[in-house]
């Protein structure tokens, strides 16, 4: 995706204001730029606990791992690989992904309740 944000915005803040903005952005899991942009454009900024954010990042990493493996499976099949082996892999992945989805839903419920 092309980044079409080509304009720089600058403003002055006290050291205390800067630190407060930095902490709020960190709590929201955002860079200071993203945090300030969302605040200025009246977009929702959700503050989540560090524990929930850490678990969210871990789940995202696991989803990414499965995405990469599915790409490898496609290459395997396109290269004439054994389809029966792939079926076993996918059956295992399906169970694992079902578990990940349940964990993700539970995490989102925790975030909403927080």
LUMNU-491934 format. One record per atom (N, C-alpha, C, O): y, z, x; residue number from 0; atom name. Coordinates in Angstrom, 2 decimals, m for minus. Each point is the difference from the previous one (the first is absolute). Layout:
BEGIN
y_z_x_num_atome
Y_Z_X_NUM_CA
...
% end
This chain:
BEGIN
y_z_x_num_atome
m1.18_0.00_0.84_0_N
1.18_0.00_m0.84_0_CA
1.24_0.00_0.89_0_C
0.11_0.80_0.93_0_O
0.81_m1.67_m1.22_1_N
1.22_m0.14_0.79_1_CA
0.96_1.14_m0.36_1_C
0.19_0.31_m1.17_1_O
0.40_0.30_2.18_2_N
0.98_1.05_m0.22_2_CA
1.36_m0.66_m0.15_2_C
0.55_m0.52_0.97_2_O
0.01_0.53_m2.19_3_N
1.28_m0.64_m0.24_3_CA
1.16_1.00_0.07_3_C
1.11_m0.31_m0.43_3_O
m1.37_1.48_0.96_4_N
1.05_1.00_0.16_4_CA
0.68_m0.27_1.35_4_C
m0.47_0.43_1.05_4_O
1.57_m1.14_m1.12_5_N
0.69_m0.40_1.23_5_CA
1.32_0.73_0.20_5_C
0.63_m0.15_1.05_5_O
m0.20_0.92_m2.03_6_N
1.30_0.67_0.08_6_CA
m0.17_1.45_0.45_6_C
m0.90_0.70_m0.46_6_O
1.78_m0.26_1.36_7_N
0.02_1.39_0.44_7_CA
1.06_0.76_m0.79_7_C
1.09_m0.51_m0.23_7_O
m1.42_1.71_m0.18_8_N
0.95_0.90_m0.63_8_CA
0.11_1.24_0.87_8_C
m1.00_0.50_0.51_8_O
2.20_0.00_m0.34_9_N
0.22_1.19_0.82_9_CA
0.88_0.95_m0.78_9_C
0.90_m0.42_m0.72_9_O
m1.16_1.72_0.88_10_N
0.89_1.00_m0.57_10_CA
m0.05_1.24_0.87_10_C
m0.93_0.19_0.78_10_O
1.94_0.63_m0.90_11_N
0.10_1.20_0.81_11_CA
m0.54_1.19_m0.78_11_C
0.15_0.11_m1.22_11_O
m0.80_0.78_1.98_12_N
m0.52_1.23_m0.59_12_CA
0.12_1.11_1.05_12_C
0.07_m0.26_1.20_12_O
m0.05_1.48_m1.68_13_N
m0.02_1.12_0.92_13_CA
m1.42_0.14_0.56_13_C
m0.93_m0.54_m0.60_13_O
0.75_1.23_1.70_14_N
m1.36_0.23_0.51_14_CA
m0.89_0.69_m1.04_14_C
m1.20_m0.28_m0.09_14_O
1.79_1.19_m0.69_15_N
m0.77_0.70_m1.02_15_CA
m0.44_m0.95_m1.11_15_C
m1.14_0.06_m0.47_15_O
2.05_m0.95_0.05_16_N
m0.35_m0.98_m1.03_16_CA
m1.09_m0.94_0.50_16_C
m0.95_m0.32_m0.72_16_O
1.09_m0.12_1.95_17_N
m1.01_m0.90_0.57_17_CA
m1.36_0.67_0.03_17_C
m1.01_m0.62_m0.36_17_O
0.96_1.87_0.78_18_N
m1.27_0.73_0.06_18_CA
m0.58_0.19_m1.40_18_C
m1.21_m0.12_m0.18_18_O
2.05_0.42_m0.79_19_N
m0.47_0.16_m1.38_19_CA
m0.59_m1.31_m0.53_19_C
m1.06_0.00_m0.63_19_O
1.74_m1.11_0.89_20_N
m0.51_m1.31_m0.43_20_CA
m1.31_m0.30_0.70_20_C
m0.95_m0.48_m0.63_20_O
0.88_0.76_1.94_21_N
m1.23_m0.24_0.75_21_CA
m1.17_0.79_m0.58_21_C
m1.09_m0.53_m0.17_21_O
1.33_1.81_m0.14_22_N
m1.07_0.84_m0.56_22_CA
m0.43_m0.49_m1.38_22_C
m1.20_m0.01_m0.31_22_O
2.16_m0.38_m0.52_23_N
m0.35_m0.49_m1.34_23_CA
m0.79_m1.31_0.09_23_C
m0.96_m0.20_m0.74_23_O
1.36_m0.67_1.65_24_N
m0.71_m1.26_0.18_24_CA
m1.42_0.27_0.48_24_C
m0.96_m0.61_m0.47_24_O
0.83_1.54_1.42_25_N
m1.32_0.34_0.53_25_CA
m0.89_0.59_m1.09_25_C
m1.17_m0.35_m0.09_25_O
1.74_1.24_m0.74_26_N
m0.77_0.58_m1.11_26_CA
m0.49_m1.08_m0.97_26_C
m1.08_0.12_m0.58_26_O
1.89_m1.16_0.41_27_N
m0.36_m1.09_m0.90_27_CA
m0.91_m1.02_0.68_27_C
m0.47_m0.93_m0.65_27_O
0.22_1.10_1.95_28_N
m0.84_m0.94_0.71_28_CA
0.68_m1.34_0.23_28_C
m0.66_m1.04_0.06_28_O
1.99_1.07_0.06_29_N
0.77_m1.23_0.15_29_CA
0.82_0.05_1.28_29_C
0.29_1.08_0.53_29_O
0.07_m2.24_m0.05_30_N
0.98_m0.04_1.09_30_CA
1.35_0.39_m0.60_30_C
0.17_m0.02_m1.22_30_O
0.77_0.38_2.07_31_N
1.33_0.34_m0.52_31_CA
0.61_m1.21_m0.71_31_C
0.66_0.16_m1.03_31_O
m0.86_m1.35_1.57_32_N
0.55_m1.21_m0.63_32_CA
m0.57_m0.19_m1.40_32_C
0.75_m0.24_m0.95_32_O
m2.08_0.34_0.83_33_N
m0.62_m0.18_m1.32_33_CA
0.46_1.08_m0.97_33_C
0.27_m0.28_m1.17_33_O
m0.20_1.51_1.65_34_N
0.43_1.11_m0.85_34_CA
1.42_m0.23_m0.51_34_C
0.26_0.10_m1.20_34_O
0.66_m0.40_2.11_35_N
1.39_m0.21_m0.41_35_CA
0.16_m1.22_m0.90_35_C
0.78_0.03_m0.95_35_O
m1.52_m1.10_1.24_36_N
0.06_m1.19_m0.83_36_CA
m0.45_0.32_m1.42_36_C
0.66_m0.39_m0.97_36_O
m1.78_1.09_0.83_37_N
m0.51_0.36_m1.33_37_CA
0.98_0.90_m0.74_37_C
0.23_m0.18_m1.19_37_O
0.32_1.15_1.91_38_N
0.96_0.90_m0.64_38_CA
1.23_m0.77_m0.46_38_C
0.48_0.19_m1.11_38_O
0.03_m1.06_1.97_39_N
1.22_m0.74_m0.32_39_CA
m0.22_m0.99_m1.14_39_C
0.91_m0.26_m0.78_39_O
m2.10_m0.29_0.70_40_N
m0.28_m1.00_m1.04_40_CA
m0.66_0.62_m1.22_40_C
m0.52_m0.71_m0.86_40_O
0.56_2.03_0.78_41_N
m0.54_0.75_m1.13_41_CA
m1.48_m0.28_m0.25_41_C
m0.46_m0.02_m1.14_41_O
m0.28_m0.20_2.21_42_N
m1.44_m0.16_m0.12_42_CA
m0.64_1.36_0.14_42_C
0.56_0.89_0.64_42_O
m1.71_m0.73_m1.23_43_N
m0.68_1.28_0.02_43_CA
m0.46_0.36_1.41_43_C
m0.60_m0.81_0.70_43_O
0.89_2.03_m0.31_44_N
m0.47_0.55_1.26_44_CA
m0.88_1.18_m0.36_44_C
0.48_0.99_m0.55_44_O
m1.77_m1.08_0.86_45_N
m0.93_1.07_m0.32_45_CA
m0.27_0.80_1.25_45_C
m0.40_m0.54_1.03_45_O
0.62_1.83_m1.13_46_N
m0.27_0.89_1.12_46_CA
m1.40_0.55_m0.18_46_C
m0.34_0.54_m1.05_46_O
m0.48_m0.69_2.09_47_N
m1.37_0.49_m0.08_47_CA
m0.24_0.96_1.17_47_C
0.68_m0.06_1.02_47_O
m1.64_0.92_m1.21_48_N
m0.30_0.97_1.05_48_CA
m0.60_m0.71_1.21_48_C
m0.60_m1.06_m0.13_48_O
0.77_1.64_1.31_49_N
m0.57_m0.61_1.21_49_CA
m1.52_m0.15_m0.09_49_C
m0.57_m0.96_0.51_49_O
m0.10_1.92_m1.18_50_N
m1.46_m0.09_m0.13_50_CA
m0.40_m1.21_m0.84_50_C
m0.92_m0.73_0.36_50_O
1.62_0.53_m1.47_51_N
m0.31_m1.14_m0.86_51_CA
0.33_m1.30_0.72_51_C
m0.75_m0.97_m0.10_51_O
1.87_0.93_0.82_52_N
0.38_m1.20_0.72_52_CA
m1.04_m0.35_1.06_52_C
m0.35_m1.16_0.18_52_O
m0.13_2.19_0.54_53_N
m1.02_m0.22_1.03_53_CA
m1.27_m0.57_m0.63_53_C
m0.58_m0.95_0.52_53_O
0.15_1.53_m1.64_54_N
m1.20_m0.49_m0.66_54_CA
0.19_m1.42_m0.52_54_C
m0.92_m0.82_0.06_54_O
2.12_0.53_m0.57_55_N
0.32_m1.34_m0.49_55_CA
m0.11_m1.02_1.14_55_C
m0.59_m1.07_m0.17_55_O
1.15_1.40_1.34_56_N
m0.08_m0.91_1.14_56_CA
m1.44_m0.21_0.44_56_C
m0.38_m1.12_0.36_56_O
m0.42_2.19_m0.38_57_N
m1.42_m0.13_0.36_57_CA
m0.73_m0.93_m0.97_57_C
m0.78_m0.85_0.42_57_O
1.04_1.03_m1.72_58_N
m0.64_m0.87_m0.99_58_CA
0.43_m1.45_0.18_58_C
m0.83_m0.91_m0.09_58_O
2.11_0.69_0.35_59_N
0.47_m1.37_0.23_59_CA
m0.70_m0.62_1.20_59_C
m0.35_m1.18_m0.01_59_O
0.16_1.97_1.05_60_N
m0.71_m0.49_1.18_60_CA
m1.44_m0.37_m0.32_60_C
m0.51_m1.00_0.49_60_O
m0.13_1.81_m1.33_61_N
m1.38_m0.30_m0.38_61_CA
m0.07_m1.26_m0.86_61_C
m0.91_m0.81_0.17_61_O
1.86_0.65_m1.10_62_N
0.03_m1.24_m0.79_62_CA
0.20_m1.20_0.92_62_C
m0.63_m1.04_m0.20_62_O
1.50_1.18_1.19_63_N
0.22_m1.09_0.95_63_CA
m1.24_m0.33_0.79_63_C
m0.28_m1.17_0.26_63_O
m0.49_2.21_0.12_64_N
m1.24_m0.22_0.74_64_CA
m0.96_m0.84_m0.84_64_C
m0.62_m0.93_0.52_64_O
0.50_1.24_m1.80_65_N
m0.89_m0.78_m0.87_65_CA
0.51_m1.42_m0.17_65_C
m0.79_m0.94_m0.05_65_O
2.11_0.78_m0.04_66_N
0.56_m1.35_m0.10_66_CA
m0.34_m0.83_1.22_66_C
m0.37_m1.16_m0.13_66_O
0.48_1.76_1.30_67_N
m0.35_m0.73_1.24_67_CA
m1.48_m0.36_0.01_67_C
m0.37_m1.10_0.40_67_O
m0.47_2.04_m0.84_68_N
m1.43_m0.29_m0.01_68_CA
m0.36_m1.10_m0.98_68_C
m0.89_m0.81_0.26_68_O
1.57_0.77_m1.39_69_N
m0.26_m1.07_m0.97_69_CA
0.40_m1.35_0.59_69_C
m0.67_m1.01_m0.26_69_O
1.73_0.98_1.05_70_N
0.36_m1.24_0.70_70_CA
m1.10_m0.41_0.98_70_C
m0.31_m1.19_0.12_70_O
m0.27_2.15_0.57_71_N
m1.08_m0.30_0.93_71_CA
m1.23_m0.52_m0.74_71_C
m0.71_m0.88_0.49_71_O
0.47_1.43_m1.67_72_N
m1.13_m0.48_m0.82_72_CA
0.23_m1.46_m0.38_72_C
m0.93_m0.81_0.05_72_O
2.15_0.48_m0.44_73_N
0.30_m1.40_m0.36_73_CA
m0.24_m0.91_1.20_73_C
m0.57_m1.09_m0.16_73_O
0.99_1.51_1.35_74_N
m0.25_m0.81_1.20_74_CA
m1.50_m0.13_0.25_74_C
m0.48_m1.07_0.37_74_O
m0.24_2.16_m0.57_75_N
m1.46_m0.01_0.19_75_CA
m0.65_m1.03_m0.93_75_C
m0.83_m0.80_0.42_75_O
1.22_0.84_m1.68_76_N
m0.58_m0.93_m0.97_76_CA
0.42_m1.44_0.28_76_C
m0.82_m0.91_m0.08_76_O
2.10_0.72_0.41_77_N
0.47_m1.36_0.30_77_CA
m0.66_m0.57_1.25_77_C
m0.09_m1.22_0.16_77_O
m0.38_2.10_0.72_78_N
m0.70_m0.45_1.20_78_CA
m1.50_m0.16_m0.21_78_C
m0.74_m0.20_0.96_78_O
0.30_0.29_m2.21_79_N
m1.42_m0.19_m0.30_79_CA
m0.81_1.28_0.10_79_C
m1.23_m0.06_0.13_79_O
1.88_1.20_m0.17_80_N
m0.70_1.28_0.11_80_CA
m0.88_0.29_m1.20_80_C
0.11_m0.62_m1.05_80_O
m1.01_1.59_1.24_81_N
m0.98_0.38_m1.01_81_CA
0.68_0.65_m1.20_81_C
0.67_1.02_0.14_81_O
m0.83_m1.62_m1.32_82_N
0.65_0.49_m1.21_82_CA
m0.63_1.30_m0.51_82_C
0.68_0.79_m0.64_82_O
m1.96_m0.56_0.91_83_N
m0.66_1.20_m0.49_83_CA
0.49_1.25_0.74_83_C
0.12_1.08_m0.58_83_O
0.16_m1.25_1.86_84_N
0.58_1.10_0.77_84_CA
1.38_0.33_m0.55_84_C
0.37_1.17_m0.13_84_O
0.39_m2.20_m0.20_85_N
1.35_0.19_m0.54_85_CA
m0.06_0.72_m1.35_85_C
0.84_0.85_m0.28_85_O
m1.81_m1.17_m0.53_86_N
m0.14_0.67_m1.30_86_CA
m0.21_1.49_0.20_86_C
0.61_0.81_m0.71_86_O
m1.45_m0.42_1.66_87_N
m0.21_1.43_0.29_87_CA
1.29_0.65_0.49_87_C
0.34_1.11_m0.43_87_O
0.39_m1.80_1.32_88_N
1.28_0.54_0.48_88_CA
0.96_0.24_m1.17_88_C
0.61_1.06_m0.13_88_O
m0.51_m2.08_m0.73_89_N
0.94_0.09_m1.12_89_CA
m0.39_1.10_m0.99_89_C
0.86_0.66_m0.56_89_O
m2.15_m0.48_0.35_90_N
m0.44_1.09_m0.88_90_CA
0.41_1.35_0.57_90_C
0.46_0.88_m0.73_90_O
m0.63_m0.71_2.04_91_N
0.45_1.24_0.64_91_CA
1.52_0.15_m0.08_91_C
0.50_1.09_m0.30_91_O
0.22_m2.17_0.55_92_N
1.46_0.04_m0.07_92_CA
0.46_0.35_m1.41_92_C
0.97_0.75_m0.17_92_O
m1.65_m1.28_m0.82_93_N
0.40_0.28_m1.38_93_CA
m0.08_1.50_m0.30_93_C
0.91_0.56_m0.60_93_O
m2.00_0.07_1.03_94_N
m0.12_1.46_m0.21_94_CA
1.10_0.74_0.73_94_C
0.64_0.90_m0.54_94_O
m0.41_m1.30_1.80_95_N
1.04_0.66_0.79_95_CA
1.39_m0.21_m0.62_95_C
0.80_0.93_m0.07_95_O
m0.53_m2.15_m0.37_96_N
1.30_m0.29_m0.60_96_CA
0.18_0.76_m1.32_96_C
1.10_0.45_m0.30_96_O
m2.17_m0.33_m0.47_97_N
0.09_0.80_m1.23_97_CA
0.41_1.43_0.33_97_C
0.84_0.58_m0.69_97_O
m1.42_m0.02_1.74_98_N
0.37_1.36_0.43_98_CA
1.46_0.05_0.45_98_C
0.72_0.94_m0.32_98_O
m0.29_m1.95_1.07_99_N
1.39_m0.03_0.45_99_CA
0.96_m0.09_m1.17_99_C
1.05_0.65_m0.01_99_O
m1.40_m1.45_m0.98_100_N
0.87_m0.15_m1.18_100_CA
0.11_1.33_m0.73_100_C
1.09_0.38_m0.45_100_O
m2.20_0.34_0.31_101_N
0.03_1.32_m0.65_101_CA
0.90_0.94_0.80_101_C
0.83_0.71_m0.58_101_O
m0.98_m0.70_1.91_102_N
0.84_0.86_0.84_102_CA
1.47_m0.37_m0.13_102_C
0.87_0.87_m0.03_102_O
m0.59_m2.19_m0.05_103_N
1.38_m0.46_m0.13_103_CA
0.59_0.46_m1.33_103_C
1.14_0.46_m0.05_103_O
m1.90_m0.60_m1.03_104_N
0.48_0.43_m1.32_104_CA
0.27_1.51_m0.01_104_C
1.00_0.45_m0.55_104_O
m1.90_0.31_1.16_105_N
0.19_1.45_0.07_105_CA
1.25_0.34_0.81_105_C
0.74_0.92_m0.36_105_O
m0.52_m1.65_1.43_106_N
1.18_0.23_0.83_106_CA
1.27_m0.29_m0.80_106_C
0.97_0.75_0.08_106_O
m0.97_m1.84_m0.84_107_N
1.18_m0.34_m0.80_107_CA
0.26_1.06_m1.07_107_C
1.15_0.31_m0.30_107_O
m2.21_0.25_m0.27_108_N
0.17_1.08_m0.97_108_CA
0.59_1.24_0.67_108_C
0.84_0.68_m0.59_108_O
m1.27_m0.39_1.82_109_N
0.56_1.14_0.75_109_CA
1.48_m0.24_0.27_109_C
0.82_0.91_m0.12_109_O
m0.48_m2.15_0.49_110_N
1.39_m0.34_0.32_110_CA
0.88_0.18_m1.23_110_C
1.11_0.52_0.11_110_O
m1.59_m0.93_m1.25_111_N
0.77_0.11_m1.23_111_CA
0.19_1.46_m0.38_111_C
1.06_0.40_m0.49_111_O
m2.10_0.40_0.71_112_N
0.07_1.42_m0.35_112_CA
0.86_0.80_0.96_112_C
0.49_1.07_m0.34_112_O
m0.31_m1.60_1.55_113_N
0.75_0.75_1.03_113_CA
1.47_0.11_m0.32_113_C
0.76_0.60_0.77_113_O
% end
